[in-house]
């Protein structure tokens, strides 16, 4: 019998020793970007000691000379964030404070000058809109909502000193020392309340006071664009009975 030919070994392919690409770390600070008069955007990325990306904080800073603020409430009849924007026609819509499983606010809400619910006793804070501008106690309230806790106490002091250990997505409404209103969303869910309180106090945002709004799946922000597409959309993953809305003056 003829001897079977031996199969040739497969060729060996040598690849050049190319290192794997290093993941690109997003810029830690975008700087303030003017979107329109009185409205600025800033993105702050937070890293840990190993320079690993932990959180992204979206900040919108608004000058009350250009914008007015309102609170909209549908007790027991919540809407998606985008539906709130369509219903109100607001330039900016942000989720409000805490609510029950039946979609009733757990604290006081004033919407259309009408009060709803009952006030928190001895804790929390309030986002209040007067006829003149937010946070003016000398004027009657046109709109307001309560939430908790204060992350920055008046004067820029640490508002939540104790570590709770619970990480979640966070929404914050704040006022800086120049009287401008800030809406902030930490969208990746890395911050505890204490960690966020410490971060805000140590930041260069010059916040005078900051109030934690409902977080977790409720956190959401929509900045409308000129057409159907929003300029900024960080969706809430829950129905919302109460929102803060912003309109051009």
Residue, then its C-alpha position, 0 to 999 in steps of 0.5 A: x500500500x502506498x504511504x499516505x502523504x503527511x499533511x503540512x502543518x498550518x502556517x504560523x501567523x505572527x501579529x505585531x505586539x500592538x498594545x491594547x488601546x487605553x480607554x479614553x477618560x472623558x474630560x473632567x470638566x467641560x467648563x461653562x458653555x452658554x446655551x442661550x442668554x442666562x442659561x449655561x451648561x457644565x459637565x463634571x466627571x468624577x473619578x476615584x483615586x485610580x482615575x476610574x470614572x465614577x460619576x457624571x454630573x450635568x449642571x444647568x445654571x440659570x439667571x432668574x433675570x431671564x427665566x421664571x420657575x413654576x411647579x406642576x402637580x398632578x396628584x394621583x395622575x403622574x406623567x412621564x417626563x417628556x409628557x410633562x414637557x409636552x403638556x406644559x411647553x416648558x423650556x426645561x422640566x426636572x423631576x420634583x420631590x418625593x411621593x407615595x406609591x399612589x403618586x401623592x407628594x409626601x411634603x407640601x406642594x404649592x402649584x397655581x398658588x393652591x397648597x397640597x399635602x402637609x408640610x414636613x416638620x423639622x427637616x427638609x427644605x423648600x424650593x419656593x417661587x415668589x412673584x419676584x424670584x425664587x427664595x424671596x420670603x417677603x413675597x407670597x408663594x406662587x409655587x413651591x415644593x418640599x424635599x429632603x435633605x438639604x445637601x448644602x445649608x445656607x451659607x455653603x455649609x455641609x448639609x448631610x454630615x453622616x454617611x448613609x452608604x446608599x448610592x443612587x441617581x441624584x437630582x439637586x436644585x440649588x442657588x449660588x451666592x450670586x442668586x443663580x439657580x442650578x439644576x444638577x443630575x448625577x446620572x450614574x448612581x455613584x453618589x451617597x447623600x453624604x458623598x454628594x453633600x461633601x462634593x457640592x461643598x468642595x466644588x467651585x460652584x459657589x453654592x449657597x444652598x442645595x436641596x436634594x430632590x427625588x432620586x433613583x428612577x425618578x431623576x430626570x431632566x429635559x431641556x427642549x430644543x427648537x424642533x422635536x429633539x431635546x437639547x439635553x434629555x436624561x430620562x426619568x425611569x418612573x412616572x412623576x406626579x410633580x415637576x419643576x418647570x422653567x420658562x423664558x421670561 
